[in-house]
Amino acid sequence: MQTITTKYLGATNYRGARIKASTTGGVNKIVSYNYEKSGIKNHEWAIHELNLKLAWSGELVAGSPNKGGDSYIWVFVDGSDRVELLPF
C-alpha cells in the first residue's frame, strides 16, 4: 500500500516556505506555500501537484503525527483494508 507524507519546509535565506509531498516509493514534489490558504489546504495542494506525476485515484485520509500540524501522513481508504477498532 502506498502512502503520501506531506511536510512543511520553512523559509530560508534563498527560498520561501514550501510543502514537500513524498510517496513511500520515493516520488516527491515540492510546491510553494500559499499564505492565502490554510495550512491543511497547502498540504492538499501539494498532493494534487504530486498526483500530476502519478495519476493515482482514490480517497485519501490524513493524520498528523504531531500537534503543530506541520506534517501529515495520507493513506488511501479502501473498504477491504479497514479495521474496526473496538473500545477497551
HTML snippet that shows the backbone in 3Dmol.js (N, CA, C, O; Angstrom):
<script src="https://3Dmol.org/build/3Dmol-min.js"></script>
<div id="view" style="width:600px;height:400px;position:relative"></div>
<script>
const pdb = `
ATOM      1  N   MET A   1       0.844  -1.176   0.000  1.00  0.00           N
ATOM      2  CA  MET A   1       0.000   0.000   0.000  1.00  0.00           C
ATOM      3  C   MET A   1       0.892   1.243   0.000  1.00  0.00           C
ATOM      4  O   MET A   1       1.846   1.330   0.773  1.00  0.00           O
ATOM      5  N   GLN A   2       0.581   2.178  -0.852  1.00  0.00           N
ATOM      6  CA  GLN A   2       1.319   3.429  -0.923  1.00  0.00           C
ATOM      7  C   GLN A   2       0.721   4.445   0.044  1.00  0.00           C
ATOM      8  O   GLN A   2      -0.494   4.499   0.235  1.00  0.00           O
ATOM      9  N   THR A   3       1.578   5.234   0.639  1.00  0.00           N
ATOM     10  CA  THR A   3       1.148   6.373   1.443  1.00  0.00           C
ATOM     11  C   THR A   3       1.862   7.608   0.917  1.00  0.00           C
ATOM     12  O   THR A   3       2.853   7.516   0.193  1.00  0.00           O
ATOM     13  N   ILE A   4       1.337   8.756   1.297  1.00  0.00           N
ATOM     14  CA  ILE A   4       1.949  10.031   0.955  1.00  0.00           C
ATOM     15  C   ILE A   4       2.198  10.785   2.255  1.00  0.00           C
ATOM     16  O   ILE A   4       1.331  10.843   3.126  1.00  0.00           O
ATOM     17  N   THR A   5       3.372  11.353   2.373  1.00  0.00           N
ATOM     18  CA  THR A   5       3.705  12.192   3.513  1.00  0.00           C
ATOM     19  C   THR A   5       3.892  13.611   3.006  1.00  0.00           C
ATOM     20  O   THR A   5       4.584  13.837   2.014  1.00  0.00           O
ATOM     21  N   THR A   6       3.271  14.570   3.693  1.00  0.00           N
ATOM     22  CA  THR A   6       3.493  15.974   3.360  1.00  0.00           C
ATOM     23  C   THR A   6       4.149  16.647   4.551  1.00  0.00           C
ATOM     24  O   THR A   6       3.816  16.361   5.701  1.00  0.00           O
ATOM     25  N   LYS A   7       5.085  17.546   4.266  1.00  0.00           N
ATOM     26  CA  LYS A   7       5.830  18.212   5.327  1.00  0.00           C
ATOM     27  C   LYS A   7       6.045  19.674   4.973  1.00  0.00           C
ATOM     28  O   LYS A   7       6.387  20.010   3.839  1.00  0.00           O
ATOM     29  N   TYR A   8       5.842  20.530   5.953  1.00  0.00           N
ATOM     30  CA  TYR A   8       6.099  21.961   5.800  1.00  0.00           C
ATOM     31  C   TYR A   8       7.603  22.194   5.868  1.00  0.00           C
ATOM     32  O   TYR A   8       8.272  21.706   6.779  1.00  0.00           O
ATOM     33  N   LEU A   9       8.131  22.941   4.904  1.00  0.00           N
ATOM     34  CA  LEU A   9       9.546  23.328   4.888  1.00  0.00           C
ATOM     35  C   LEU A   9       9.595  24.843   5.067  1.00  0.00           C
ATOM     36  O   LEU A   9       9.105  25.588   4.219  1.00  0.00           O
ATOM     37  N   GLY A  10      10.176  25.287   6.150  1.00  0.00           N
ATOM     38  CA  GLY A  10      10.228  26.714   6.449  1.00  0.00           C
ATOM     39  C   GLY A  10      11.076  27.491   5.459  1.00  0.00           C
ATOM     40  O   GLY A  10      11.886  26.925   4.725  1.00  0.00           O
ATOM     41  N   ALA A  11      10.872  28.806   5.456  1.00  0.00           N
ATOM     42  CA  ALA A  11      11.617  29.691   4.568  1.00  0.00           C
ATOM     43  C   ALA A  11      13.095  29.720   4.954  1.00  0.00           C
ATOM     44  O   ALA A  11      13.451  29.563   6.122  1.00  0.00           O
ATOM     45  N   THR A  12      13.943  29.922   3.952  1.00  0.00           N
ATOM     46  CA  THR A  12      15.382  30.079   4.168  1.00  0.00           C
ATOM     47  C   THR A  12      15.794  31.446   3.631  1.00  0.00           C
ATOM     48  O   THR A  12      14.946  32.237   3.219  1.00  0.00           O
ATOM     49  N   ASN A  13      17.079  31.718   3.635  1.00  0.00           N
ATOM     50  CA  ASN A  13      17.568  32.970   3.064  1.00  0.00           C
ATOM     51  C   ASN A  13      17.371  33.018   1.555  1.00  0.00           C
ATOM     52  O   ASN A  13      17.403  34.095   0.959  1.00  0.00           O
ATOM     53  N   TYR A  14      17.168  31.872   0.940  1.00  0.00           N
ATOM     54  CA  TYR A  14      17.104  31.787  -0.512  1.00  0.00           C
ATOM     55  C   TYR A  14      15.750  31.367  -1.070  1.00  0.00           C
ATOM     56  O   TYR A  14      15.458  31.615  -2.240  1.00  0.00           O
ATOM     57  N   ARG A  15      14.931  30.739  -0.250  1.00  0.00           N
ATOM     58  CA  ARG A  15      13.634  30.234  -0.719  1.00  0.00           C
ATOM     59  C   ARG A  15      12.549  30.546   0.302  1.00  0.00           C
ATOM     60  O   ARG A  15      12.792  30.612   1.507  1.00  0.00           O
ATOM     61  N   GLY A  16      11.347  30.735  -0.226  1.00  0.00           N
ATOM     62  CA  GLY A  16      10.206  30.914   0.660  1.00  0.00           C
ATOM     63  C   GLY A  16       9.759  29.575   1.233  1.00  0.00           C
ATOM     64  O   GLY A  16      10.325  28.533   0.902  1.00  0.00           O
ATOM     65  N   ALA A  17       8.748  29.604   2.087  1.00  0.00           N
ATOM     66  CA  ALA A  17       8.205  28.384   2.679  1.00  0.00           C
ATOM     67  C   ALA A  17       7.635  27.491   1.585  1.00  0.00           C
ATOM     68  O   ALA A  17       7.152  27.972   0.560  1.00  0.00           O
ATOM     69  N   ARG A  18       7.699  26.177   1.821  1.00  0.00           N
ATOM     70  CA  ARG A  18       7.248  25.201   0.840  1.00  0.00           C
ATOM     71  C   ARG A  18       6.589  24.018   1.557  1.00  0.00           C
ATOM     72  O   ARG A  18       6.710  23.851   2.771  1.00  0.00           O
ATOM     73  N   ILE A  19       5.893  23.211   0.764  1.00  0.00           N
ATOM     74  CA  ILE A  19       5.356  21.931   1.229  1.00  0.00           C
ATOM     75  C   ILE A  19       5.945  20.850   0.332  1.00  0.00           C
ATOM     76  O   ILE A  19       5.930  20.973  -0.893  1.00  0.00           O
ATOM     77  N   LYS A  20       6.462  19.795   0.945  1.00  0.00           N
ATOM     78  CA  LYS A  20       7.004  18.663   0.198  1.00  0.00           C
ATOM     79  C   LYS A  20       6.068  17.474   0.369  1.00  0.00           C
ATOM     80  O   LYS A  20       5.744  17.078   1.488  1.00  0.00           O
ATOM     81  N   ALA A  21       5.641  16.912  -0.754  1.00  0.00           N
ATOM     82  CA  ALA A  21       4.810  15.699  -0.754  1.00  0.00           C
ATOM     83  C   ALA A  21       5.663  14.553  -1.281  1.00  0.00           C
ATOM     84  O   ALA A  21       6.279  14.674  -2.340  1.00  0.00           O
ATOM     85  N   SER A  22       5.704  13.436  -0.544  1.00  0.00           N
ATOM     86  CA  SER A  22       6.536  12.285  -0.927  1.00  0.00           C
ATOM     87  C   SER A  22       5.752  10.997  -0.790  1.00  0.00           C
ATOM     88  O   SER A  22       4.970  10.833   0.146  1.00  0.00           O
ATOM     89  N   THR A  23       5.962  10.086  -1.724  1.00  0.00           N
ATOM     90  CA  THR A  23       5.346   8.759  -1.617  1.00  0.00           C
ATOM     91  C   THR A  23       6.329   7.814  -0.934  1.00  0.00           C
ATOM     92  O   THR A  23       7.522   8.098  -0.839  1.00  0.00           O
ATOM     93  N   THR A  24       5.809   6.693  -0.465  1.00  0.00           N
ATOM     94  CA  THR A  24       6.691   5.683   0.120  1.00  0.00           C
ATOM     95  C   THR A  24       7.597   5.086  -0.941  1.00  0.00           C
ATOM     96  O   THR A  24       8.620   4.485  -0.611  1.00  0.00           O
ATOM     97  N   GLY A  25       7.241   5.241  -2.214  1.00  0.00           N
ATOM     98  CA  GLY A  25       8.064   4.752  -3.311  1.00  0.00           C
ATOM     99  C   GLY A  25       9.168   5.710  -3.726  1.00  0.00           C
ATOM    100  O   GLY A  25       9.962   5.385  -4.609  1.00  0.00           O
ATOM    101  N   GLY A  26       9.237   6.892  -3.104  1.00  0.00           N
ATOM    102  CA  GLY A  26      10.319   7.822  -3.381  1.00  0.00           C
ATOM    103  C   GLY A  26      10.026   8.926  -4.374  1.00  0.00           C
ATOM    104  O   GLY A  26      10.919   9.710  -4.694  1.00  0.00           O
ATOM    105  N   VAL A  27       8.801   9.013  -4.871  1.00  0.00           N
ATOM    106  CA  VAL A  27       8.433  10.101  -5.784  1.00  0.00           C
ATOM    107  C   VAL A  27       8.045  11.307  -4.931  1.00  0.00           C
ATOM    108  O   VAL A  27       7.313  11.160  -3.952  1.00  0.00           O
ATOM    109  N   ASN A  28       8.530  12.505  -5.295  1.00  0.00           N
ATOM    110  CA  ASN A  28       8.169  13.668  -4.494  1.00  0.00           C
ATOM    111  C   ASN A  28       7.950  14.892  -5.363  1.00  0.00           C
ATOM    112  O   ASN A  28       8.346  14.944  -6.528  1.00  0.00           O
ATOM    113  N   LYS A  29       7.301  15.875  -4.750  1.00  0.00           N
ATOM    114  CA  LYS A  29       7.015  17.157  -5.391  1.00  0.00           C
ATOM    115  C   LYS A  29       7.046  18.223  -4.300  1.00  0.00           C
ATOM    116  O   LYS A  29       6.490  18.029  -3.220  1.00  0.00           O
ATOM    117  N   ILE A  30       7.699  19.349  -4.588  1.00  0.00           N
ATOM    118  CA  ILE A  30       7.747  20.467  -3.653  1.00  0.00           C
ATOM    119  C   ILE A  30       6.998  21.632  -4.289  1.00  0.00           C
ATOM    120  O   ILE A  30       7.241  21.980  -5.445  1.00  0.00           O
ATOM    121  N   VAL A  31       6.083  22.233  -3.522  1.00  0.00           N
ATOM    122  CA  VAL A  31       5.318  23.381  -4.007  1.00  0.00           C
ATOM    123  C   VAL A  31       5.500  24.554  -3.049  1.00  0.00           C
ATOM    124  O   VAL A  31       5.731  24.366  -1.854  1.00  0.00           O
ATOM    125  N   SER A  32       5.394  25.752  -3.583  1.00  0.00           N
ATOM    126  CA  SER A  32       5.484  26.958  -2.755  1.00  0.00           C
ATOM    127  C   SER A  32       4.283  27.044  -1.831  1.00  0.00           C
ATOM    128  O   SER A  32       3.171  26.670  -2.203  1.00  0.00           O
ATOM    129  N   TYR A  33       4.515  27.540  -0.623  1.00  0.00           N
ATOM    130  CA  TYR A  33       3.445  27.730   0.345  1.00  0.00           C
ATOM    131  C   TYR A  33       2.611  28.933  -0.062  1.00  0.00           C
ATOM    132  O   TYR A  33       3.152  29.996  -0.365  1.00  0.00           O
ATOM    133  N   ASN A  34       1.290  28.767  -0.070  1.00  0.00           N
ATOM    134  CA  ASN A  34       0.366  29.835  -0.420  1.00  0.00           C
ATOM    135  C   ASN A  34      -0.253  30.365   0.869  1.00  0.00           C
ATOM    136  O   ASN A  34      -1.074  29.690   1.488  1.00  0.00           O
ATOM    137  N   TYR A  35       0.137  31.566   1.271  1.00  0.00           N
ATOM    138  CA  TYR A  35      -0.333  32.122   2.544  1.00  0.00           C
ATOM    139  C   TYR A  35      -1.805  32.513   2.518  1.00  0.00           C
ATOM    140  O   TYR A  35      -2.374  32.825   3.565  1.00  0.00           O
ATOM    141  N   GLU A  36      -2.428  32.504   1.356  1.00  0.00           N
ATOM    142  CA  GLU A  36      -3.859  32.787   1.269  1.00  0.00           C
ATOM    143  C   GLU A  36      -4.699  31.557   1.612  1.00  0.00           C
ATOM    144  O   GLU A  36      -5.910  31.668   1.803  1.00  0.00           O
ATOM    145  N   LYS A  37      -4.063  30.385   1.691  1.00  0.00           N
ATOM    146  CA  LYS A  37      -4.760  29.141   2.027  1.00  0.00           C
ATOM    147  C   LYS A  37      -4.413  28.736   3.461  1.00  0.00           C
ATOM    148  O   LYS A  37      -3.388  29.143   4.007  1.00  0.00           O
ATOM    149  N   SER A  38      -5.287  27.931   4.051  1.00  0.00           N
ATOM    150  CA  SER A  38      -4.998  27.396   5.386  1.00  0.00           C
ATOM    151  C   SER A  38      -3.879  26.361   5.276  1.00  0.00           C
ATOM    152  O   SER A  38      -3.541  25.914   4.180  1.00  0.00           O
ATOM    153  N   GLY A  39      -3.321  25.993   6.401  1.00  0.00           N
ATOM    154  CA  GLY A  39      -2.220  25.028   6.416  1.00  0.00           C
ATOM    155  C   GLY A  39      -2.555  23.717   5.731  1.00  0.00           C
ATOM    156  O   GLY A  39      -1.797  23.259   4.876  1.00  0.00           O
ATOM    157  N   ILE A  40      -3.681  23.102   6.090  1.00  0.00           N
ATOM    158  CA  ILE A  40      -4.032  21.801   5.525  1.00  0.00           C
ATOM    159  C   ILE A  40      -4.319  21.924   4.030  1.00  0.00           C
ATOM    160  O   ILE A  40      -4.036  20.994   3.275  1.00  0.00           O
ATOM    161  N   LYS A  41      -4.864  23.033   3.597  1.00  0.00           N
ATOM    162  CA  LYS A  41      -5.146  23.232   2.165  1.00  0.00           C
ATOM    163  C   LYS A  41      -3.850  23.269   1.363  1.00  0.00           C
ATOM    164  O   LYS A  41      -3.829  22.813   0.219  1.00  0.00           O
ATOM    165  N   ASN A  42      -2.773  23.799   1.930  1.00  0.00           N
ATOM    166  CA  ASN A  42      -1.475  23.779   1.263  1.00  0.00           C
ATOM    167  C   ASN A  42      -0.969  22.349   1.116  1.00  0.00           C
ATOM    168  O   ASN A  42      -0.382  22.001   0.091  1.00  0.00           O
ATOM    169  N   HIS A  43      -1.188  21.527   2.121  1.00  0.00           N
ATOM    170  CA  HIS A  43      -0.783  20.123   2.052  1.00  0.00           C
ATOM    171  C   HIS A  43      -1.598  19.392   0.985  1.00  0.00           C
ATOM    172  O   HIS A  43      -1.056  18.581   0.234  1.00  0.00           O
ATOM    173  N   GLU A  44      -2.897  19.679   0.917  1.00  0.00           N
ATOM    174  CA  GLU A  44      -3.748  19.073  -0.112  1.00  0.00           C
ATOM    175  C   GLU A  44      -3.285  19.493  -1.508  1.00  0.00           C
ATOM    176  O   GLU A  44      -3.260  18.675  -2.428  1.00  0.00           O
ATOM    177  N   TRP A  45      -2.917  20.769  -1.666  1.00  0.00           N
ATOM    178  CA  TRP A  45      -2.450  21.250  -2.962  1.00  0.00           C
ATOM    179  C   TRP A  45      -1.182  20.509  -3.380  1.00  0.00           C
ATOM    180  O   TRP A  45      -1.027  20.154  -4.549  1.00  0.00           O
ATOM    181  N   ALA A  46      -0.284  20.278  -2.442  1.00  0.00           N
ATOM    182  CA  ALA A  46       0.956  19.551  -2.743  1.00  0.00           C
ATOM    183  C   ALA A  46       0.644  18.139  -3.233  1.00  0.00           C
ATOM    184  O   ALA A  46       1.304  17.639  -4.144  1.00  0.00           O
ATOM    185  N   ILE A  47      -0.351  17.499  -2.639  1.00  0.00           N
ATOM    186  CA  ILE A  47      -0.739  16.156  -3.073  1.00  0.00           C
ATOM    187  C   ILE A  47      -1.297  16.200  -4.496  1.00  0.00           C
ATOM    188  O   ILE A  47      -0.983  15.337  -5.316  1.00  0.00           O
ATOM    189  N   HIS A  48      -2.120  17.202  -4.785  1.00  0.00           N
ATOM    190  CA  HIS A  48      -2.672  17.314  -6.136  1.00  0.00           C
ATOM    191  C   HIS A  48      -1.561  17.534  -7.163  1.00  0.00           C
ATOM    192  O   HIS A  48      -1.605  16.962  -8.252  1.00  0.00           O
ATOM    193  N   GLU A  49      -0.590  18.341  -6.833  1.00  0.00           N
ATOM    194  CA  GLU A  49       0.533  18.572  -7.738  1.00  0.00           C
ATOM    195  C   GLU A  49       1.368  17.301  -7.918  1.00  0.00           C
ATOM    196  O   GLU A  49       1.807  17.001  -9.028  1.00  0.00           O
ATOM    197  N   LEU A  50       1.585  16.566  -6.848  1.00  0.00           N
ATOM    198  CA  LEU A  50       2.303  15.289  -6.930  1.00  0.00           C
ATOM    199  C   LEU A  50       1.543  14.311  -7.812  1.00  0.00           C
ATOM    200  O   LEU A  50       2.141  13.549  -8.572  1.00  0.00           O
ATOM    201  N   ASN A  51       0.230  14.338  -7.705  1.00  0.00           N
ATOM    202  CA  ASN A  51      -0.581  13.391  -8.469  1.00  0.00           C
ATOM    203  C   ASN A  51      -0.560  13.673  -9.966  1.00  0.00           C
ATOM    204  O   ASN A  51      -0.941  12.804 -10.750  1.00  0.00           O
ATOM    205  N   LEU A  52      -0.133  14.848 -10.383  1.00  0.00           N
ATOM    206  CA  LEU A  52       0.035  15.106 -11.821  1.00  0.00           C
ATOM    207  C   LEU A  52       1.109  14.185 -12.394  1.00  0.00           C
ATOM    208  O   LEU A  52       1.061  13.837 -13.574  1.00  0.00           O
ATOM    209  N   LYS A  53       2.079  13.787 -11.565  1.00  0.00           N
ATOM    210  CA  LYS A  53       3.105  12.826 -11.985  1.00  0.00           C
ATOM    211  C   LYS A  53       2.591  11.388 -11.922  1.00  0.00           C
ATOM    212  O   LYS A  53       2.971  10.550 -12.739  1.00  0.00           O
ATOM    213  N   LEU A  54       1.727  11.111 -10.949  1.00  0.00           N
ATOM    214  CA  LEU A  54       1.367   9.732 -10.621  1.00  0.00           C
ATOM    215  C   LEU A  54       0.063   9.252 -11.257  1.00  0.00           C
ATOM    216  O   LEU A  54      -0.059   8.081 -11.615  1.00  0.00           O
ATOM    217  N   ALA A  55      -0.899  10.139 -11.398  1.00  0.00           N
ATOM    218  CA  ALA A  55      -2.237   9.805 -11.904  1.00  0.00           C
ATOM    219  C   ALA A  55      -2.911   8.724 -11.067  1.00  0.00           C
ATOM    220  O   ALA A  55      -3.560   7.828 -11.606  1.00  0.00           O
ATOM    221  N   TRP A  56      -2.755   8.811  -9.744  1.00  0.00           N
ATOM    222  CA  TRP A  56      -3.449   7.892  -8.846  1.00  0.00           C
ATOM    223  C   TRP A  56      -4.884   8.357  -8.671  1.00  0.00           C
ATOM    224  O   TRP A  56      -5.205   9.519  -8.919  1.00  0.00           O
ATOM    225  N   SER A  57      -5.740   7.448  -8.246  1.00  0.00           N
ATOM    226  CA  SER A  57      -7.111   7.817  -7.926  1.00  0.00           C
ATOM    227  C   SER A  57      -7.506   7.133  -6.641  1.00  0.00           C
ATOM    228  O   SER A  57      -6.924   6.119  -6.255  1.00  0.00           O
ATOM    229  N   GLY A  58      -8.489   7.689  -5.990  1.00  0.00           N
ATOM    230  CA  GLY A  58      -8.967   7.129  -4.745  1.00  0.00           C
ATOM    231  C   GLY A  58      -9.206   8.229  -3.729  1.00  0.00           C
ATOM    232  O   GLY A  58      -8.991   9.410  -4.000  1.00  0.00           O
ATOM    233  N   GLU A  59      -9.646   7.823  -2.576  1.00  0.00           N
ATOM    234  CA  GLU A  59      -9.939   8.750  -1.491  1.00  0.00           C
ATOM    235  C   GLU A  59      -8.837   8.651  -0.446  1.00  0.00           C
ATOM    236  O   GLU A  59      -8.464   7.555  -0.026  1.00  0.00           O
ATOM    237  N   LEU A  60      -8.323   9.793  -0.033  1.00  0.00           N
ATOM    238  CA  LEU A  60      -7.259   9.830   0.967  1.00  0.00           C
ATOM    239  C   LEU A  60      -7.788  10.376   2.281  1.00  0.00           C
ATOM    240  O   LEU A  60      -8.662  11.242   2.296  1.00  0.00           O
ATOM    241  N   VAL A  61      -7.259   9.869   3.376  1.00  0.00           N
ATOM    242  CA  VAL A  61      -7.492  10.449   4.695  1.00  0.00           C
ATOM    243  C   VAL A  61      -6.129  10.768   5.286  1.00  0.00           C
ATOM    244  O   VAL A  61      -5.128  10.132   4.952  1.00  0.00           O
ATOM    245  N   ALA A  62      -6.101  11.764   6.172  1.00  0.00           N
ATOM    246  CA  ALA A  62      -4.821  12.218   6.718  1.00  0.00           C
ATOM    247  C   ALA A  62      -4.858  12.263   8.227  1.00  0.00           C
ATOM    248  O   ALA A  62      -5.911  12.391   8.851  1.00  0.00           O
ATOM    249  N   GLY A  63      -3.679  12.152   8.784  1.00  0.00           N
ATOM    250  CA  GLY A  63      -3.483  12.341  10.207  1.00  0.00           C
ATOM    251  C   GLY A  63      -2.136  13.002  10.412  1.00  0.00           C
ATOM    252  O   GLY A  63      -1.204  12.791   9.636  1.00  0.00           O
ATOM    253  N   SER A  64      -2.042  13.797  11.454  1.00  0.00           N
ATOM    254  CA  SER A  64      -0.787  14.478  11.744  1.00  0.00           C
ATOM    255  C   SER A  64      -0.112  13.792  12.923  1.00  0.00           C
ATOM    256  O   SER A  64      -0.737  13.586  13.963  1.00  0.00           O
ATOM    257  N   PRO A  65       1.169  13.435  12.767  1.00  0.00           N
ATOM    258  CA  PRO A  65       1.872  12.769  13.862  1.00  0.00           C
ATOM    259  C   PRO A  65       2.297  13.725  14.972  1.00  0.00           C
ATOM    260  O   PRO A  65       2.830  13.283  15.989  1.00  0.00           O
ATOM    261  N   ASN A  66       2.072  15.029  14.798  1.00  0.00           N
ATOM    262  CA  ASN A  66       2.438  15.983  15.847  1.00  0.00           C
ATOM    263  C   ASN A  66       1.353  17.037  16.005  1.00  0.00           C
ATOM    264  O   ASN A  66       0.494  17.184  15.135  1.00  0.00           O
ATOM    265  N   LYS A  67       1.389  17.765  17.101  1.00  0.00           N
ATOM    266  CA  LYS A  67       0.347  18.751  17.386  1.00  0.00           C
ATOM    267  C   LYS A  67       0.442  19.983  16.506  1.00  0.00           C
ATOM    268  O   LYS A  67      -0.566  20.653  16.282  1.00  0.00           O
ATOM    269  N   GLY A  68       1.623  20.299  16.004  1.00  0.00           N
ATOM    270  CA  GLY A  68       1.809  21.508  15.212  1.00  0.00           C
ATOM    271  C   GLY A  68       1.173  21.455  13.845  1.00  0.00           C
ATOM    272  O   GLY A  68       0.938  22.503  13.245  1.00  0.00           O
ATOM    273  N   GLY A  69       0.885  20.277  13.329  1.00  0.00           N
ATOM    274  CA  GLY A  69       0.274  20.145  12.016  1.00  0.00           C
ATOM    275  C   GLY A  69       1.193  20.546  10.882  1.00  0.00           C
ATOM    276  O   GLY A  69       0.730  20.966   9.821  1.00  0.00           O
ATOM    277  N   ASP A  70       2.517  20.417  11.104  1.00  0.00           N
ATOM    278  CA  ASP A  70       3.435  20.781  10.026  1.00  0.00           C
ATOM    279  C   ASP A  70       3.749  19.608   9.113  1.00  0.00           C
ATOM    280  O   ASP A  70       4.445  19.768   8.110  1.00  0.00           O
ATOM    281  N   SER A  71       3.241  18.426   9.453  1.00  0.00           N
ATOM    282  CA  SER A  71       3.384  17.271   8.573  1.00  0.00           C
ATOM    283  C   SER A  71       2.148  16.388   8.717  1.00  0.00           C
ATOM    284  O   SER A  71       1.492  16.359   9.759  1.00  0.00           O
ATOM    285  N   TYR A  72       1.856  15.670   7.634  1.00  0.00           N
ATOM    286  CA  TYR A  72       0.702  14.777   7.612  1.00  0.00           C
ATOM    287  C   TYR A  72       1.084  13.489   6.907  1.00  0.00           C
ATOM    288  O   TYR A  72       1.951  13.470   6.033  1.00  0.00           O
ATOM    289  N   ILE A  73       0.425  12.423   7.302  1.00  0.00           N
ATOM    290  CA  ILE A  73       0.559  11.137   6.625  1.00  0.00           C
ATOM    291  C   ILE A  73      -0.802  10.837   6.016  1.00  0.00           C
ATOM    292  O   ILE A  73      -1.819  10.840   6.711  1.00  0.00           O
ATOM    293  N   TRP A  74      -0.814  10.577   4.711  1.00  0.00           N
ATOM    294  CA  TRP A  74      -2.040  10.355   3.949  1.00  0.00           C
ATOM    295  C   TRP A  74      -2.086   8.901   3.502  1.00  0.00           C
ATOM    296  O   TRP A  74      -1.104   8.376   2.978  1.00  0.00           O
ATOM    297  N   VAL A  75      -3.220   8.255   3.708  1.00  0.00           N
ATOM    298  CA  VAL A  75      -3.391   6.872   3.272  1.00  0.00           C
ATOM    299  C   VAL A  75      -4.679   6.768   2.460  1.00  0.00           C
ATOM    300  O   VAL A  75      -5.625   7.530   2.659  1.00  0.00           O
ATOM    301  N   PHE A  76      -4.686   5.817   1.552  1.00  0.00           N
ATOM    302  CA  PHE A  76      -5.873   5.588   0.742  1.00  0.00           C
ATOM    303  C   PHE A  76      -6.894   4.789   1.534  1.00  0.00           C
ATOM    304  O   PHE A  76      -6.546   3.855   2.257  1.00  0.00           O
ATOM    305  N   VAL A  77      -8.156   5.165   1.389  1.00  0.00           N
ATOM    306  CA  VAL A  77      -9.252   4.458   2.027  1.00  0.00           C
ATOM    307  C   VAL A  77      -9.706   3.369   1.070  1.00  0.00           C
ATOM    308  O   VAL A  77     -10.103   3.653  -0.060  1.00  0.00           O
ATOM    309  N   ASP A  78      -9.647   2.153   1.512  1.00  0.00           N
ATOM    310  CA  ASP A  78     -10.083   1.022   0.714  1.00  0.00           C
ATOM    311  C   ASP A  78     -10.894   0.138   1.651  1.00  0.00           C
ATOM    312  O   ASP A  78     -10.388  -0.287   2.690  1.00  0.00           O
ATOM    313  N   GLY A  79     -12.126  -0.140   1.305  1.00  0.00           N
ATOM    314  CA  GLY A  79     -13.017  -0.901   2.179  1.00  0.00           C
ATOM    315  C   GLY A  79     -12.426  -2.202   2.683  1.00  0.00           C
ATOM    316  O   GLY A  79     -12.702  -2.605   3.813  1.00  0.00           O
ATOM    317  N   SER A  80     -11.617  -2.868   1.868  1.00  0.00           N
ATOM    318  CA  SER A  80     -11.065  -4.152   2.290  1.00  0.00           C
ATOM    319  C   SER A  80      -9.945  -4.001   3.309  1.00  0.00           C
ATOM    320  O   SER A  80      -9.593  -4.967   3.987  1.00  0.00           O
ATOM    321  N   ASP A  81      -9.377  -2.797   3.428  1.00  0.00           N
ATOM    322  CA  ASP A  81      -8.267  -2.584   4.354  1.00  0.00           C
ATOM    323  C   ASP A  81      -8.694  -1.948   5.664  1.00  0.00           C
ATOM    324  O   ASP A  81      -7.858  -1.704   6.535  1.00  0.00           O
ATOM    325  N   ARG A  82      -9.966  -1.679   5.815  1.00  0.00           N
ATOM    326  CA  ARG A  82     -10.428  -1.006   7.035  1.00  0.00           C
ATOM    327  C   ARG A  82     -10.437  -1.972   8.210  1.00  0.00           C
ATOM    328  O   ARG A  82     -10.784  -3.146   8.081  1.00  0.00           O
ATOM    329  N   VAL A  83     -10.050  -1.448   9.335  1.00  0.00           N
ATOM    330  CA  VAL A  83     -10.051  -2.222  10.577  1.00  0.00           C
ATOM    331  C   VAL A  83     -10.930  -1.475  11.570  1.00  0.00           C
ATOM    332  O   VAL A  83     -10.744  -0.279  11.797  1.00  0.00           O
ATOM    333  N   GLU A  84     -11.875  -2.173  12.152  1.00  0.00           N
ATOM    334  CA  GLU A  84     -12.735  -1.549  13.159  1.00  0.00           C
ATOM    335  C   GLU A  84     -12.055  -1.697  14.519  1.00  0.00           C
ATOM    336  O   GLU A  84     -11.784  -2.807  14.977  1.00  0.00           O
ATOM    337  N   LEU A  85     -11.787  -0.565  15.148  1.00  0.00           N
ATOM    338  CA  LEU A  85     -11.182  -0.587  16.467  1.00  0.00           C
ATOM    339  C   LEU A  85     -12.288  -0.587  17.513  1.00  0.00           C
ATOM    340  O   LEU A  85     -13.203   0.235  17.472  1.00  0.00           O
ATOM    341  N   LEU A  86     -12.187  -1.501  18.427  1.00  0.00           N
ATOM    342  CA  LEU A  86     -13.189  -1.626  19.474  1.00  0.00           C
ATOM    343  C   LEU A  86     -12.694  -0.953  20.736  1.00  0.00           C
ATOM    344  O   LEU A  86     -11.502  -1.006  21.037  1.00  0.00           O
ATOM    345  N   PRO A  87     -13.601  -0.311  21.490  1.00  0.00           N
ATOM    346  CA  PRO A  87     -13.184   0.342  22.738  1.00  0.00           C
ATOM    347  C   PRO A  87     -12.767  -0.690  23.770  1.00  0.00           C
ATOM    348  O   PRO A  87     -13.228  -1.832  23.760  1.00  0.00           O
ATOM    349  N   PHE A  88     -11.898  -0.266  24.646  1.00  0.00           N
ATOM    350  CA  PHE A  88     -11.455  -1.179  25.723  1.00  0.00           C
ATOM    351  C   PHE A  88     -12.486  -1.277  26.794  1.00  0.00           C
ATOM    352  O   PHE A  88     -12.290  -1.994  27.776  1.00  0.00           O
TER     353      PHE A  88
END
`;
const viewer = $3Dmol.createViewer("view");
viewer.addModel(pdb, "pdb");
viewer.setStyle({}, {cartoon: {color: "spectrum"}});
viewer.zoomTo();
viewer.render();
</script>
